[in-house]
Amino acid sequence: MDVSAIAESVRRKLDERIPRTEWTEEERTWYKEDKKRRKEAEAALKKHVDLEGNVPSPSEEAVLSAQLESLKMDADAPAFGRYTLKALTTSSCGDDSVRRTWVEAGTLGVAHPACATNQEVWLRGRVQTVRAQGSKVAFLVLRHQYATVQVVLVADSVPSVTRDMVRWLARSGEVTPESVVDICGILVPAQVKSCTQNDVEVHARRIYLVSRARVPLPFEIADASRRADEDGPHVHRDTRLDHRFMDLRVPAHQAILRLQSGVSTLFREWLVAHGFTEIHTPKIIGGSSEGGAEVFRLRYFDENACLSQSPQLYKQMAICGDMRRVFEVGPVFRAENSNTYRHLTEFVGLDIEMEIQESYHEILDVLEQLFQHIFEGLEQRFGAELSSIQRQYPFQPLRYKRGRGLRLTHRQAVDLLREHGEQVDDLVDFTSEQEKALGEIVSKEFQTDFYVIDRFPAKCRPFYTMPSPDDSRYSNAFDVFMRGEEIVSGAQRIHDVDLLRQRITEKGLDPATLQSYVEAFQYGVFPHGGAGIGLERVVMLYLGIGNIRECSMFPRDPKRLYP
Amino acid sequence: MDVSAIAESVRRKLDERIPRTEWTEEERTWYKEDKKRRKEAEAALKKHVDLEGNVPSPSEEAVLSAQLESLKMDADAPAFGRYTLKALTTSSCGDDSVRRTWVEAGTLGVAHPACATNQEVWLRGRVQTVRAQGSKVAFLVLRHQYATVQVVLVADSVPSVTRDMVRWLARSGEVTPESVVDICGILVPAQVKSCTQNDVEVHARRIYLVSRARVPLPFEIADASRRADEDGPHVHRDTRLDHRFMDLRVPAHQAILRLQSGVSTLFREWLVAHGFTEIHTPKIIGGSSEGGAEVFRLRYFDENACLSQSPQLYKQMAICGDMRRVFEVGPVFRAENSNTYRHLTEFVGLDIEMEIQESYHEILDVLEQLFQHIFEGLEQRFGAELSSIQRQYPFQPLRYKRGRGLRLTHRQAVDLLREHGEQVDDLVDFTSEQEKALGEIVSKEFQTDFYVIDRFPAKCRPFYTMPSPDDSRYSNAFDVFMRGEEIVSGAQRIHDVDLLRQRITEKGLDPATLQSYVEAFQYGVFPHGGAGIGLERVVMLYLGIGNIRECSMFPRDPKRLYP
């Protein structure tokens, strides 16, 4: 490597730069630091050449290659300091206040204050596309989350914007799609149909490459953003999920997860306002969870433990401890080897448990009001996300009744199904086909996609479920359905310790593993009940999305443990 | 068993009851149902006697014994329907609206509307104490959560309150402490110093035993409620935690957990208002978490997996996916065999991760504002809980600076410690003794219990930490301390994939296990950083409570896997 030739080229290029009198204060500082850095780099390079034959350590090599890169950039960069590979944004410690005027792409428009004042603003985003128009003009579409904005670079529009800068941006191959760049420029009114910010563009004066994306990408964002019925390549779900960090950049896919976030925010908001306390119960539990089947087992120091299948027993203990009304948002684990569109091995459970005064229907009252709050909140606060999802995954908005919702008993549901020609047995759970058929019947007859089936047969429910007082074949238990699929399962629980013990024995469970649970019922318990809700399922069915994996950021199923 | 004798006694007693003309509508209904029930019970009993020699099934036996109990209660209960063991509150299905006027103990006072109108109200609660005064009067202190209210039963005050009723309540041994009872009565102004509701009492007209507590209790609530310096028995922490469902009834202990709930509510509230999105990342992860040591391992179908030690890598992948600002509230797992006052093997992590524009100190700005919101929110919304904790566990309120907080560099902290005679090495982490000494020095010199130590030595921090730009022995990493103990650890992260790979190798980690993480950094990443907060630790140090187990509802440590 001819170090002195590179150094000479750098010095020559420096003289061709913008006159010092035009430099900004920032550029003066930059220059001073840069000079020092160049000297160090030259010295290091010389030393490296002197020591030729010695193998440098990985850190030394990294430093050297960064320094070489810097020299090379300098040599290629006549518009000194106005475009380049930015030094790593490491933010020195004294340097702790934001000094530039930053704007967010999503806020840009003719109404933005900077549009009237011609003030230079900074914005950071990803390169969605970049192209040259002749040798003087380059267009860049900058993306930040949902927003896209057009950036235009015109050589000689100001002295510091040169043809070399245009070439670097649009033709050098340095600035790859998905790279992160900082743009400094002014806002100018313009019609830009192809961007979300469609009444302004940014006339760039400086561009820095903050983080360069490797080529090729695992897949193109545009391909992953197509509707199923649109022409052009599509990306397989598994490929997308393998590279979820890329997939989340697809507006609709990120929107689904923002909506998921909205559901739990709205869930908590309503419950806290109605006297519920949030609790956190352990996920590592001794014994074998609620009876044993399909749990993940692990060693806990010298003991056997498993992962919690639901906070059921703990939230009931909180009730035994007079917490009165509690809820939890947390992971639940099911070691079921089910590879379907609607099963996950780890999902987020939204659980509630509450004292009841006279009837377990008080729980249904709570659930109906709670879901109404969630649905209305999504409509009011997540309009942008819903539109974004609607564009890629068209769906019919969910129909639900305001106020008291539709409640059918299991018996009534069986009758409805039979009236419509379905073969249904009494006193057993519905199959998922029957559930879907019922969803369609209810949708037609009652004009709602959200309803309750109450009074489930006792033998389909867990041991802790309160039997119906008038017919022990049934129970004070219900499910809530959305578009023909279950999203909530709930019931009154047995608060009488003798009845609880009896049910454990009748269900053939081992009383020893449930000892600390049963003990909690010996010392006076308020009548109570509750429900468990699957967060991802609520999102899937609210949106009518066909696969639950789309509604989990990093889904887990029997075949997926990564990323 | 002489069934006909029992039946005869029941019939006789019925005639001695309150004249029908005095019955309420509810009592009429009750009577009708009761008559039917008695007939069935008699029939069942007769059948049982007929079949003597046959062993009934457990359910049959339960039904029979309940029916017998009901006959016995009838026979013993001259004030028919006005006190008794209540039938299980199972709430028949049609019966789904609350028909009684229920009040909550905590709302009772002279200002309560029912106090002026003499209206009969219903309230449910636990028997804290019950005692007779002669044969005509009984006093019961009813407790519901924090509230206690005095209930008085005076024989002959109304025709239906009899001496038998007083005897049943206060002398029969039926109504044990901690039992749940329903009281129907009127509110009467009275001075009751010993109760939280100290300007009214309830003159009872009916009392039902809803759920009877077994005697003896595992421990007395009064004993578990004593200050450490108070005379009288105290309950060992392990005993309390073994029966956490009882321990939560101690006002201060429940208050600690309600405060814990408040911290996460306030945490989310501020973050959602500031553009953060809540995420849920998997707890079962492939590979060996962030480098391997001290993880709980499990089998995941045919693969090896472990429990997440933090959402670190996933929240960074969310940033790579352009989520911009994210947070998570969820369990984290540490298989450390540490039996100290401040370690748990499973705790709740409050995690944030965000893009930064110019400096990682933007994260500190967020944290300081966030904690100020939390502290102010606790003071404003949790006054009752704080007083309740203060009474049993006196503590000095936390001192913190409004606006920009105290930020010292690690170097400055080392100097401060040396000035005060401590032996401290450069470039290593503080011991917990040094941290506490520093806390005391800071408390005296800067009048704050909440502060930041910035620019930690690089070798104490994980591989993904951004080194300081001016001195690679240090890093862009910080801890936040409360009362001399760490509650938050945070830093700028490396967003450059080459530097990241280099640090993985330098730290001696296996790149293979971190492959899907590193891959996420190849395709352009926004500069970013974040922090992890231990929820239980925040609560412990905010309250100056001496043991973290008090701040977790069902704590997990190497020796505690139950309940």
Interface residues (C-beta under 8 A of the other chain):
Chain A: P58 S59 A62 A87 L88 T89 T90 S91 S92 C93 D95 D96 S97 V98 R99 R100 W102 W122 R124 R126 V127 H144 Q145 T176 E178 S179 V180 V210 S211 R212 A213 R214 L217 P218 H243 R244 F245 M246 D247 L248 R249 Q254 L257 R258 Q260 S261 S264 T265 R268 V272 T277 E278 I279 H280 T281 P282 K283 I284 I285 G286 G287 F296 R297 L298 R299 Y300 F301 E303 A305 L307 Y314 M317 A318 C320 G321 D322 M323 R324 V329 G330 P331 F333 A335 N337 T345 E346 V348 E355 I356 Q357 E358 S359 Y360 H361 E362 L364 T409 D454 R455 M466 P467 S468 P469 D470 S472 N476 Q492 H495 D496 V497 D498 L499 Q502 T505 E506 S516 Y517 E519 A520 Q522 Y523 G524 V525 F526 P527 L535 S552 M553 F554 R556 P558 L561 Y562 P563
Chain B: P58 S59 A62 A87 L88 T89 T90 S91 S92 C93 D95 D96 S97 V98 R99 R100 W102 W122 R124 R126 V127 H144 Q145 T176 E178 S179 V180 V210 S211 R212 A213 R214 L217 P218 H243 R244 F245 M246 D247 L248 R249 Q254 L257 R258 Q260 S261 S264 T265 R268 V272 T277 E278 I279 H280 T281 P282 K283 I284 I285 G286 G287 F296 R297 L298 R299 Y300 F301 E303 A305 L307 Y314 M317 A318 C320 G321 D322 M323 R324 V329 G330 P331 F333 A335 N337 T345 E346 V348 E355 I356 Q357 E358 S359 Y360 H361 E362 L364 T409 D454 R455 M466 P467 S468 P469 D470 N476 Q492 H495 D496 V497 D498 L499 Q502 T505 E506 S516 Y517 E519 A520 Q522 Y523 G524 V525 F526 P527 L535 S552 M553 F554 R556 P558 L561 Y562 P563
